[in-house]
Amino acid sequence: MSDETLAVLLHGNVVGELTQEIAGGDPAFTYTEDYATSGEIALSARLPIQRATFVPSRVLPYLRGLLPENSEMRARWAREFGVTPNDSFGLLGAMGWDCPGAVQFCHPEQLDALAARSHDYVSIGESGIAARLRELGTQAASWTMREEHWSLGGQQEKIALTYLDGQWLEAHGSGATTHILKPGVNSLKHQALVEHLTMRAASFLNIDVAPTEYHRFEDQWAIVITRFDRNVIAGNEVLRIHQEDFTQALGRLPEFKYEASKGPGLQDMAQLITRDSVSLQGDRLGLADFLIINAVAGAPDGHSKNVGLLRTGGGSTIAPLFDLATGLAYESENVDRKIALSIGGERQISRVFRQQWDKAAAVLRIDSDIFLSRVNGMAQAFPESFIRAINEVPDAEGIDKIAEQTLPRLVDNAQQIISRL
């Protein structure tokens, strides 16, 4: 290995290397000879285990998906580390010791230091969490802990913490976080609360979603999301589970996560799980739930980066759903009322009839009657489930206003969907 090489680790073991031939350029990726022979979990659906080297264009979508989409954050890192904001190799070399899933990146000379890190957890009380949440509002894109080499993907500001034995902890060294805390999108009032209510309502419909809670830390409110790529076992050991999102798995850069902007559509996703799933029928139903719940909830951001895949030996399974948030809590001029993932070619709910749902069912190879029954059932039940979620957090700041604005629109949206079946 040379200075232009990064070791790539999965579950703590070196499985390959990134090689950057030109400073600032995009790297190629090669599995080690041992892993190419006996490895079980592929880094990505686009990077199946093989001996041949993957060219940079094949590798870049996966790497970019591990980094913040926030351009200000990448620019800040770039200034600190003397690289360009689009130098994925350089950014991961500096901040890739703990990434989404079970992947890590480090310079070869740092492998011993990476392996020698202890599992350190430091208690952080309510005031400490509140301070970090406040910092997100004053220092945009400041969610990572630079000295710990962390990288979290996505657009929103967030912090990652560990919750063990009834207390909140900061994870240091090789310690893994278990929860993500988000104060919400600043431009949309009470957005974190809206996201929690949508997620919680979906959970009442037996949809597999990441568990969420809504907490106040002193004067700061945040949605608290249990990470589905972490698992706490006996003895409070936190294990990492490898994962990627559909944008990465389908070889698209994060800026092409929306179907309307050259991103994946339902057909692309269905073809991927047909090739890669280890639980095909369950994953078809999981994709159906993702499509339906975004339509029923009036959630406009159900793009390919907001649905993930848990990678196991031999393939993948769809991860619990996350980042569900109705747009019906806001005026139409502030939030796009179209859904991100089209149904039978339509993104405007008023144009989705039985014909469009039948097309989606055919793409997913689900019996039409079963599929339509699923649509009808979710539409019938979701408004009441949203009320149930509201009643769980009666003291949340803004809850009455959210209820007043959102519930009539949810009922109307559901009735429209049902009437067109």
MIKE-82061 format. One record per residue (C-alpha): residue number from 0; x negated, y, z negated. Coordinates in Angstrom, 3 decimals, decimal comma, always signed. Layout:
N
+-----+----------+----------+----------+
!   i !       c1 !       c2 !       c3 !
+-----+----------+----------+----------+
! NUM !        X !        Y !        Z !
...
+-----+----------+----------+----------+
This chain:
421
+-----+----------+----------+----------+
!   i !       c1 !       c2 !       c3 !
+-----+----------+----------+----------+
!   0 !   +0,000 !   +0,000 !   +0,000 !
!   1 !   -1,112 !   +3,590 !   +0,646 !
!   2 !   -0,104 !   +7,091 !   -0,495 !
!   3 !   +2,543 !   +7,010 !   +2,239 !
!   4 !   +4,200 !   +3,955 !   +0,717 !
!   5 !   +6,866 !   +3,566 !   -1,947 !
!   6 !   +7,581 !   +0,307 !   -3,713 !
!   7 !  +11,260 !   -0,642 !   -3,671 !
!   8 !  +12,563 !   -2,578 !   -6,669 !
!   9 !  +15,834 !   -4,393 !   -7,225 !
!  10 !  +16,738 !   -5,479 !  -10,765 !
!  11 !  +13,201 !   -4,552 !  -11,791 !
!  12 !  +11,399 !   -6,675 !   -9,206 !
!  13 !   +9,558 !   -5,404 !   -6,141 !
!  14 !  +11,518 !   -6,493 !   -3,065 !
!  15 !   +9,996 !   -4,330 !   -0,353 !
!  16 !   +8,324 !   -1,098 !   +0,605 !
!  17 !   +9,119 !   +2,163 !   +2,330 !
!  18 !   +6,430 !   +3,400 !   +4,680 !
!  19 !   +6,233 !   +7,019 !   +5,804 !
!  20 !   +3,891 !   +7,425 !   +8,765 !
!  21 !   +4,203 !  +11,222 !   +9,054 !
!  22 !   +4,418 !  +13,532 !   +6,030 !
!  23 !   +8,016 !  +14,668 !   +5,624 !
!  24 !   +9,242 !  +12,079 !   +8,120 !
!  25 !  +11,813 !   +9,351 !   +7,662 !
!  26 !  +10,432 !   +6,036 !   +6,385 !
!  27 !  +10,699 !   +2,465 !   +7,653 !
!  28 !  +11,539 !   -0,395 !   +5,288 !
!  29 !  +10,152 !   -3,927 !   +5,028 !
!  30 !  +11,075 !   -6,672 !   +2,579 !
!  31 !   +8,134 !   -8,436 !   +0,928 !
!  32 !   +7,232 !  -11,835 !   +2,332 !
!  33 !   +8,427 !  -13,545 !   -0,858 !
!  34 !  +11,764 !  -11,729 !   -0,898 !
!  35 !  +12,311 !  -12,305 !   +2,805 !
!  36 !  +11,885 !  -16,014 !   +2,076 !
!  37 !  +13,807 !  -16,431 !   -1,162 !
!  38 !  +15,651 !  -13,176 !   -1,934 !
!  39 !  +19,414 !  -13,294 !   -2,472 !
!  40 !  +20,740 !   -9,732 !   -2,709 !
!  41 !  +20,262 !   -7,455 !   +0,296 !
!  42 !  +19,467 !   -3,822 !   -0,370 !
!  43 !  +22,318 !   -2,813 !   +1,943 !
!  44 !  +24,686 !   -4,340 !   +4,459 !
!  45 !  +22,651 !   -2,430 !   +7,041 !
!  46 !  +19,423 !   -3,914 !   +5,652 !
!  47 !  +20,010 !   -7,680 !   +5,512 !
!  48 !  +17,177 !   -9,816 !   +4,201 !
!  49 !  +14,711 !  -10,523 !   +7,017 !
!  50 !  +11,008 !  -10,422 !   +7,768 !
!  51 !  +11,103 !   -7,766 !  +10,486 !
!  52 !  +10,670 !   -4,098 !   +9,596 !
!  53 !  +13,731 !   -1,821 !   +9,724 !
!  54 !  +13,199 !   +1,359 !  +11,727 !
!  55 !  +13,760 !   +4,754 !  +10,016 !
!  56 !  +17,101 !   +5,416 !  +11,695 !
!  57 !  +18,402 !   +2,188 !  +10,187 !
!  58 !  +17,081 !   +3,010 !   +6,705 !
!  59 !  +17,912 !   +6,702 !   +6,343 !
!  60 !  +21,695 !   +6,467 !   +5,726 !
!  61 !  +21,117 !   +4,180 !   +2,744 !
!  62 !  +18,424 !   +6,425 !   +1,253 !
!  63 !  +20,352 !   +9,653 !   +1,778 !
!  64 !  +23,357 !   +8,126 !   +0,057 !
!  65 !  +21,323 !   +7,757 !   -3,148 !
!  66 !  +20,513 !  +11,465 !   -3,315 !
!  67 !  +22,703 !  +14,415 !   -4,276 !
!  68 !  +24,706 !  +15,837 !   -1,398 !
!  69 !  +24,485 !  +19,206 !   -3,105 !
!  70 !  +22,035 !  +21,186 !   -0,957 !
!  71 !  +21,081 !  +23,465 !   -3,855 !
!  72 !  +19,995 !  +20,495 !   -5,944 !
!  73 !  +17,923 !  +19,003 !   -3,130 !
!  74 !  +16,335 !  +22,423 !   -2,478 !
!  75 !  +15,480 !  +22,746 !   -6,162 !
!  76 !  +13,840 !  +19,312 !   -6,215 !
!  77 !  +12,009 !  +20,097 !   -2,979 !
!  78 !  +10,489 !  +23,250 !   -4,504 !
!  79 !   +9,405 !  +21,357 !   -7,614 !
!  80 !   +7,810 !  +18,466 !   -5,758 !
!  81 !   +6,397 !  +20,247 !   -2,732 !
!  82 !   +8,520 !  +18,485 !   -0,123 !
!  83 !  +11,364 !  +19,512 !   +2,158 !
!  84 !  +15,027 !  +19,168 !   +1,104 !
!  85 !  +15,577 !  +16,512 !   +3,778 !
!  86 !  +12,499 !  +14,447 !   +2,893 !
!  87 !  +14,291 !  +11,436 !   +1,391 !
!  88 !  +10,983 !   +9,609 !   +0,927 !
!  89 !   +9,465 !  +12,475 !   -1,045 !
!  90 !  +12,564 !  +13,098 !   -3,160 !
!  91 !  +13,002 !   +9,434 !   -4,079 !
!  92 !   +9,291 !   +9,144 !   -4,811 !
!  93 !   +9,796 !  +11,816 !   -7,465 !
!  94 !  +13,304 !  +11,002 !   -8,717 !
!  95 !  +13,967 !   +7,407 !   -7,737 !
!  96 !  +13,171 !   +5,547 !  -10,937 !
!  97 !  +16,884 !   +5,214 !  -11,738 !
!  98 !  +19,400 !   +5,327 !   -8,884 !
!  99 !  +22,984 !   +4,210 !   -8,304 !
! 100 !  +23,160 !   +0,427 !   -8,357 !
! 101 !  +20,072 !   -1,586 !   -9,288 !
! 102 !  +17,527 !   -0,056 !   -6,914 !
! 103 !  +14,412 !   +1,890 !   -7,927 !
! 104 !  +11,620 !   +3,591 !   -6,008 !
! 105 !   +8,161 !   +4,484 !   -7,213 !
! 106 !   +4,645 !   +5,069 !   -5,983 !
! 107 !   +2,561 !   +1,884 !   -6,141 !
! 108 !   +0,190 !   +3,307 !   -8,741 !
! 109 !   +3,170 !   +3,967 !  -11,020 !
! 110 !   +4,486 !   +0,385 !  -11,059 !
! 111 !   +2,804 !   -0,432 !  -14,363 !
! 112 !   +4,150 !   +2,739 !  -15,953 !
! 113 !   +7,623 !   +1,967 !  -14,659 !
! 114 !   +7,518 !   -1,574 !  -16,031 !
! 115 !   +6,055 !   -0,461 !  -19,381 !
! 116 !   +8,854 !   +1,964 !  -20,213 !
! 117 !  +10,794 !   +1,076 !  -23,333 !
! 118 !  +14,578 !   +1,110 !  -23,649 !
! 119 !  +15,015 !   +4,328 !  -25,601 !
! 120 !  +18,384 !   +5,767 !  -26,546 !
! 121 !  +18,609 !   +9,100 !  -28,366 !
! 122 !  +21,800 !  +10,141 !  -30,104 !
! 123 !  +23,517 !  +13,187 !  -28,646 !
! 124 !  +26,411 !  +14,590 !  -30,622 !
! 125 !  +29,461 !  +16,467 !  -29,433 !
! 126 !  +27,617 !  +19,780 !  -29,556 !
! 127 !  +24,808 !  +18,395 !  -27,431 !
! 128 !  +27,230 !  +17,107 !  -24,795 !
! 129 !  +29,098 !  +20,410 !  -24,833 !
! 130 !  +25,834 !  +22,271 !  -24,273 !
! 131 !  +24,959 !  +20,116 !  -21,297 !
! 132 !  +28,433 !  +20,576 !  -19,816 !
! 133 !  +28,145 !  +24,350 !  -20,251 !
! 134 !  +24,807 !  +24,240 !  -18,489 !
! 135 !  +26,476 !  +22,759 !  -15,425 !
! 136 !  +28,529 !  +25,928 !  -15,147 !
! 137 !  +25,540 !  +28,268 !  -15,419 !
! 138 !  +22,854 !  +26,212 !  -13,646 !
! 139 !  +24,481 !  +24,711 !  -10,602 !
! 140 !  +23,475 !  +21,162 !   -9,752 !
! 141 !  +21,492 !  +20,607 !  -12,948 !
! 142 !  +22,873 !  +17,219 !  -13,899 !
! 143 !  +19,746 !  +15,086 !  -13,698 !
! 144 !  +16,974 !  +14,738 !  -16,257 !
! 145 !  +13,880 !  +15,512 !  -14,232 !
! 146 !  +11,409 !  +13,915 !  -16,632 !
! 147 !  +13,295 !  +10,630 !  -16,434 !
! 148 !  +13,218 !  +10,466 !  -12,617 !
! 149 !  +17,000 !  +10,073 !  -12,229 !
! 150 !  +18,988 !  +10,513 !   -9,053 !
! 151 !  +22,778 !  +10,474 !   -8,801 !
! 152 !  +24,540 !  +10,769 !   -5,464 !
! 153 !  +27,621 !  +12,786 !   -4,648 !
! 154 !  +28,613 !  +16,430 !   -4,467 !
! 155 !  +30,016 !  +17,298 !   -7,909 !
! 156 !  +28,013 !  +18,358 !  -10,945 !
! 157 !  +27,877 !  +15,594 !  -13,538 !
! 158 !  +25,849 !  +14,129 !  -16,379 !
! 159 !  +25,173 !  +10,478 !  -17,169 !
! 160 !  +25,145 !   +9,161 !  -20,747 !
! 161 !  +25,293 !   +5,862 !  -22,600 !
! 162 !  +28,036 !   +4,897 !  -25,041 !
! 163 !  +27,132 !   +2,123 !  -27,477 !
! 164 !  +28,407 !   +1,232 !  -30,940 !
! 165 !  +30,801 !   +4,166 !  -30,974 !
! 166 !  +28,250 !   +6,877 !  -30,269 !
! 167 !  +27,012 !   +8,868 !  -27,319 !
! 168 !  +23,357 !   +8,493 !  -26,366 !
! 169 !  +20,918 !   +9,910 !  -23,865 !
! 170 !  +19,086 !   +7,128 !  -22,038 !
! 171 !  +15,320 !   +7,537 !  -21,876 !
! 172 !  +12,624 !   +5,311 !  -20,473 !
! 173 !  +14,200 !   +2,268 !  -18,843 !
! 174 !  +17,469 !   +2,683 !  -20,729 !
! 175 !  +20,518 !   +2,634 !  -18,452 !
! 176 !  +23,540 !   +4,911 !  -18,669 !
! 177 !  +27,075 !   +3,547 !  -18,945 !
! 178 !  +29,273 !   +6,589 !  -18,287 !
! 179 !  +29,448 !   +9,638 !  -16,032 !
! 180 !  +30,929 !  +12,894 !  -17,320 !
! 181 !  +32,244 !  +15,532 !  -14,917 !
! 182 !  +33,686 !  +18,951 !  -15,838 !
! 183 !  +35,444 !  +19,131 !  -12,467 !
! 184 !  +35,247 !  +21,240 !   -9,318 !
! 185 !  +34,918 !  +24,883 !  -10,367 !
! 186 !  +37,052 !  +26,212 !   -7,519 !
! 187 !  +40,043 !  +24,035 !   -8,502 !
! 188 !  +41,449 !  +24,765 !  -11,962 !
! 189 !  +41,618 !  +21,728 !  -14,268 !
! 190 !  +40,365 !  +19,461 !  -11,466 !
! 191 !  +38,787 !  +16,964 !  -13,893 !
! 192 !  +42,147 !  +16,585 !  -15,624 !
! 193 !  +43,897 !  +16,068 !  -12,284 !
! 194 !  +41,381 !  +13,368 !  -11,375 !
! 195 !  +41,860 !  +11,591 !  -14,698 !
! 196 !  +45,672 !  +11,677 !  -14,407 !
! 197 !  +45,512 !  +10,285 !  -10,851 !
! 198 !  +43,082 !   +7,537 !  -11,818 !
! 199 !  +45,041 !   +6,626 !  -14,927 !
! 200 !  +48,335 !   +6,545 !  -13,024 !
! 201 !  +46,751 !   +4,254 !  -10,436 !
! 202 !  +45,572 !   +1,923 !  -13,193 !
! 203 !  +49,162 !   +1,543 !  -14,408 !
! 204 !  +50,005 !   +0,134 !  -10,962 !
! 205 !  +47,452 !   -2,667 !  -11,466 !
! 206 !  +45,072 !   -1,111 !   -8,956 !
! 207 !  +41,438 !   -1,899 !   -9,728 !
! 208 !  +40,021 !   +1,505 !  -10,686 !
! 209 !  +37,083 !   +2,586 !  -12,796 !
! 210 !  +38,357 !   +3,289 !  -16,339 !
! 211 !  +38,569 !   +6,989 !  -17,223 !
! 212 !  +39,308 !   +9,081 !  -20,277 !
! 213 !  +39,734 !  +12,823 !  -20,709 !
! 214 !  +37,789 !  +14,331 !  -23,607 !
! 215 !  +37,092 !  +17,698 !  -25,153 !
! 216 !  +33,571 !  +18,250 !  -26,433 !
! 217 !  +33,866 !  +21,425 !  -28,523 !
! 218 !  +35,204 !  +23,915 !  -25,946 !
! 219 !  +34,306 !  +21,804 !  -22,902 !
! 220 !  +36,714 !  +19,350 !  -21,241 !
! 221 !  +35,449 !  +16,558 !  -19,002 !
! 222 !  +36,585 !  +13,373 !  -17,339 !
! 223 !  +34,616 !  +10,425 !  -18,714 !
! 224 !  +34,195 !   +7,602 !  -16,213 !
! 225 !  +32,950 !   +4,119 !  -17,045 !
! 226 !  +30,280 !   +3,148 !  -14,501 !
! 227 !  +31,198 !   +0,034 !  -12,531 !
! 228 !  +27,547 !   -0,507 !  -11,604 !
! 229 !  +26,613 !   -1,107 !  -15,237 !
! 230 !  +27,586 !   -3,956 !  -17,571 !
! 231 !  +27,121 !   -4,015 !  -21,351 !
! 232 !  +26,445 !   -7,503 !  -22,687 !
! 233 !  +25,871 !   -8,956 !  -26,146 !
! 234 !  +23,250 !   -7,116 !  -28,114 !
! 235 !  +24,108 !   -3,833 !  -26,387 !
! 236 !  +21,919 !   -4,599 !  -23,406 !
! 237 !  +22,977 !   -2,576 !  -20,364 !
! 238 !  +22,555 !   -4,409 !  -17,073 !
! 239 !  +22,469 !   -2,743 !  -13,679 !
! 240 !  +24,694 !   -4,057 !  -10,880 !
! 241 !  +23,656 !   -3,330 !   -7,324 !
! 242 !  +26,075 !   -1,330 !   -5,204 !
! 243 !  +26,430 !   +0,953 !   -2,213 !
! 244 !  +29,276 !   +2,926 !   -0,706 !
! 245 !  +30,917 !   +2,308 !   +2,656 !
! 246 !  +29,171 !   +5,314 !   +4,198 !
! 247 !  +25,806 !   +3,731 !   +3,460 !
! 248 !  +26,942 !   +0,220 !   +4,378 !
! 249 !  +28,196 !   +1,416 !   +7,772 !
! 250 !  +25,031 !   +3,363 !   +8,561 !
! 251 !  +26,427 !   +6,897 !   +8,369 !
! 252 !  +24,737 !   +9,875 !   +6,772 !
! 253 !  +26,655 !  +11,506 !   +3,883 !
! 254 !  +27,688 !  +14,453 !   +6,064 !
! 255 !  +29,595 !  +11,964 !   +8,242 !
! 256 !  +31,645 !  +10,406 !   +5,432 !
! 257 !  +34,954 !  +11,743 !   +6,751 !
! 258 !  +36,675 !   +9,933 !   +9,589 !
! 259 !  +37,543 !  +13,299 !  +11,166 !
! 260 !  +33,820 !  +14,150 !  +11,261 !
! 261 !  +32,496 !  +11,029 !  +12,999 !
! 262 !  +32,811 !   +8,988 !   +9,821 !
! 263 !  +34,074 !   +5,425 !   +9,351 !
! 264 !  +37,715 !   +4,582 !   +9,863 !
! 265 !  +39,760 !   +1,682 !   +8,552 !
! 266 !  +38,743 !   -0,490 !  +11,497 !
! 267 !  +35,048 !   +0,015 !  +10,683 !
! 268 !  +35,622 !   -0,858 !   +7,044 !
! 269 !  +37,680 !   -3,927 !   +7,879 !
! 270 !  +35,015 !   -5,209 !  +10,262 !
! 271 !  +32,355 !   -4,714 !   +7,601 !
! 272 !  +34,128 !   -6,753 !   +4,932 !
! 273 !  +34,916 !   -9,448 !   +7,493 !
! 274 !  +31,154 !   -9,808 !   +8,048 !
! 275 !  +29,926 !   -9,205 !   +4,522 !
! 276 !  +32,565 !  -10,008 !   +1,921 !
! 277 !  +32,300 !  -12,971 !   -0,429 !
! 278 !  +35,991 !  -12,528 !   -1,307 !
! 279 !  +37,574 !  -11,600 !   +1,988 !
! 280 !  +41,293 !  -11,730 !   +1,222 !
! 281 !  +40,811 !   -9,906 !   -2,067 !
! 282 !  +38,757 !   -7,229 !   -0,336 !
! 283 !  +41,374 !   -6,797 !   +2,373 !
! 284 !  +43,929 !   -6,133 !   -0,342 !
! 285 !  +41,444 !   -3,830 !   -2,068 !
! 286 !  +41,061 !   -1,772 !   +1,103 !
! 287 !  +44,842 !   -1,737 !   +1,468 !
! 288 !  +45,158 !   -0,365 !   -2,069 !
! 289 !  +42,541 !   +2,317 !   -1,305 !
! 290 !  +44,457 !   +3,406 !   +1,789 !
! 291 !  +47,900 !   +3,304 !   +0,160 !
! 292 !  +47,110 !   +4,956 !   -3,162 !
! 293 !  +45,432 !   +7,937 !   -1,484 !
! 294 !  +48,556 !   +8,405 !   +0,653 !
! 295 !  +51,014 !   +7,927 !   -2,212 !
! 296 !  +49,064 !  +10,191 !   -4,585 !
! 297 !  +48,552 !  +12,856 !   -1,925 !
! 298 !  +44,808 !  +12,545 !   -2,502 !
! 299 !  +42,935 !  +14,180 !   +0,388 !
! 300 !  +39,412 !  +12,999 !   -0,428 !
! 301 !  +39,648 !   +9,237 !   +0,162 !
! 302 !  +36,662 !   +9,122 !   +2,511 !
! 303 !  +34,176 !   +6,300 !   +3,016 !
! 304 !  +31,790 !   +7,516 !   +0,315 !
! 305 !  +34,555 !   +7,271 !   -2,280 !
! 306 !  +34,917 !   +3,527 !   -2,023 !
! 307 !  +32,055 !   +1,232 !   -2,941 !
! 308 !  +30,736 !   -2,290 !   -2,578 !
! 309 !  +29,157 !   -4,403 !   -5,305 !
! 310 !  +26,330 !   -6,384 !   -3,748 !
! 311 !  +25,843 !   -9,981 !   -4,842 !
! 312 !  +23,969 !  -12,974 !   -3,474 !
! 313 !  +25,351 !  -13,658 !   -0,015 !
! 314 !  +27,366 !  -10,483 !   +0,486 !
! 315 !  +29,572 !   -7,989 !   -1,284 !
! 316 !  +32,916 !   -7,298 !   -2,934 !
! 317 !  +34,842 !   -4,032 !   -3,126 !
! 318 !  +34,107 !   -2,099 !   -6,299 !
! 319 !  +36,775 !   -0,569 !   -8,544 !
! 320 !  +38,157 !   +2,592 !   -6,947 !
! 321 !  +36,941 !   +5,986 !   -8,127 !
! 322 !  +37,266 !   +9,734 !   -7,439 !
! 323 !  +41,025 !   +9,530 !   -6,858 !
! 324 !  +42,536 !  +12,999 !   -7,301 !
! 325 !  +45,867 !  +14,252 !   -6,024 !
! 326 !  +45,782 !  +17,458 !   -4,009 !
! 327 !  +49,441 !  +18,098 !   -4,795 !
! 328 !  +48,473 !  +19,899 !   -8,005 !
! 329 !  +47,332 !  +22,825 !   -5,864 !
! 330 !  +48,774 !  +25,116 !   -3,224 !
! 331 !  +48,340 !  +23,898 !   +0,340 !
! 332 !  +46,100 !  +26,833 !   +1,270 !
! 333 !  +43,552 !  +25,669 !   -1,321 !
! 334 !  +43,571 !  +21,932 !   -0,612 !
! 335 !  +43,929 !  +20,051 !   +2,668 !
! 336 !  +47,142 !  +18,036 !   +2,493 !
! 337 !  +45,962 !  +15,569 !   +5,130 !
! 338 !  +44,484 !  +12,275 !   +3,964 !
! 339 !  +40,863 !  +11,527 !   +4,801 !
! 340 !  +41,379 !   +7,984 !   +6,111 !
! 341 !  +43,988 !   +7,761 !   +8,851 !
! 342 !  +46,895 !   +5,324 !   +8,787 !
! 343 !  +47,528 !   +3,941 !  +12,258 !
! 344 !  +45,699 !   +6,958 !  +13,684 !
! 345 !  +47,625 !   +9,547 !  +11,647 !
! 346 !  +46,294 !  +11,654 !   +8,764 !
! 347 !  +49,385 !  +13,801 !   +8,243 !
! 348 !  +51,785 !  +11,926 !   +5,937 !
! 349 !  +54,830 !  +13,417 !   +7,688 !
! 350 !  +53,724 !  +11,560 !  +10,827 !
! 351 !  +53,235 !   +8,174 !   +9,166 !
! 352 !  +56,127 !   +5,811 !   +9,866 !
! 353 !  +56,522 !   +2,049 !   +9,744 !
! 354 !  +54,701 !   +1,769 !  +13,076 !
! 355 !  +51,570 !   +3,368 !  +11,594 !
! 356 !  +51,695 !   +1,199 !   +8,475 !
! 357 !  +52,102 !   -1,888 !  +10,674 !
! 358 !  +48,977 !   -0,895 !  +12,615 !
! 359 !  +47,029 !   -0,599 !   +9,355 !
! 360 !  +48,317 !   -4,000 !   +8,228 !
! 361 !  +47,187 !   -5,519 !  +11,521 !
! 362 !  +43,709 !   -3,995 !  +11,166 !
! 363 !  +43,411 !   -5,499 !   +7,699 !
! 364 !  +44,992 !   -8,799 !   +8,804 !
! 365 !  +47,622 !   -8,594 !   +6,082 !
! 366 !  +51,169 !   -9,781 !   +6,702 !
! 367 !  +53,263 !   -6,707 !   +7,547 !
! 368 !  +56,049 !   -7,501 !   +5,074 !
! 369 !  +53,542 !   -7,960 !   +2,258 !
! 370 !  +51,772 !   -4,747 !   +3,204 !
! 371 !  +54,988 !   -2,692 !   +3,432 !
! 372 !  +56,188 !   -4,096 !   +0,126 !
! 373 !  +52,915 !   -2,876 !   -1,407 !
! 374 !  +53,427 !   +0,595 !   +0,073 !
! 375 !  +57,026 !   +0,793 !   -1,126 !
! 376 !  +56,168 !   -0,465 !   -4,604 !
! 377 !  +53,376 !   +2,059 !   -5,129 !
! 378 !  +55,460 !   +4,941 !   -3,790 !
! 379 !  +58,384 !   +3,993 !   -6,025 !
! 380 !  +56,258 !   +3,702 !   -9,172 !
! 381 !  +53,554 !   +6,338 !   -8,866 !
! 382 !  +55,459 !   +9,446 !  -10,042 !
! 383 !  +56,557 !   +7,676 !  -13,224 !
! 384 !  +53,017 !   +6,390 !  -13,748 !
! 385 !  +51,734 !   +9,967 !  -13,425 !
! 386 !  +54,183 !  +11,053 !  -16,132 !
! 387 !  +52,924 !   +8,228 !  -18,330 !
! 388 !  +49,357 !   +9,455 !  -17,820 !
! 389 !  +50,414 !  +13,014 !  -18,703 !
! 390 !  +52,034 !  +11,828 !  -21,910 !
! 391 !  +48,748 !  +10,245 !  -23,017 !
! 392 !  +46,953 !  +13,637 !  -23,121 !
! 393 !  +49,597 !  +16,093 !  -24,390 !
! 394 !  +47,014 !  +18,453 !  -25,873 !
! 395 !  +44,789 !  +18,712 !  -22,802 !
! 396 !  +44,205 !  +22,268 !  -21,663 !
! 397 !  +46,409 !  +23,011 !  -18,650 !
! 398 !  +48,512 !  +19,856 !  -18,928 !
! 399 !  +51,894 !  +21,645 !  -18,841 !
! 400 !  +50,964 !  +23,662 !  -15,758 !
! 401 !  +49,637 !  +20,592 !  -13,968 !
! 402 !  +52,833 !  +18,682 !  -14,762 !
! 403 !  +55,055 !  +21,534 !  -13,600 !
! 404 !  +53,233 !  +21,986 !  -10,295 !
! 405 !  +52,467 !  +18,377 !   -9,459 !
! 406 !  +55,417 !  +16,192 !  -10,404 !
! 407 !  +58,027 !  +17,620 !   -7,984 !
! 408 !  +55,543 !  +17,341 !   -5,122 !
! 409 !  +54,613 !  +13,777 !   -6,051 !
! 410 !  +58,277 !  +12,787 !   -6,078 !
! 411 !  +58,870 !  +14,461 !   -2,717 !
! 412 !  +55,766 !  +12,832 !   -1,205 !
! 413 !  +56,857 !   +9,400 !   -2,444 !
! 414 !  +60,376 !   +9,848 !   -1,118 !
! 415 !  +59,041 !  +10,853 !   +2,299 !
! 416 !  +56,857 !   +7,747 !   +2,468 !
! 417 !  +59,708 !   +5,451 !   +1,419 !
! 418 !  +62,211 !   +7,019 !   +3,841 !
! 419 !  +59,878 !   +6,433 !   +6,794 !
! 420 !  +59,309 !   +2,756 !   +6,091 !
+-----+----------+----------+----------+
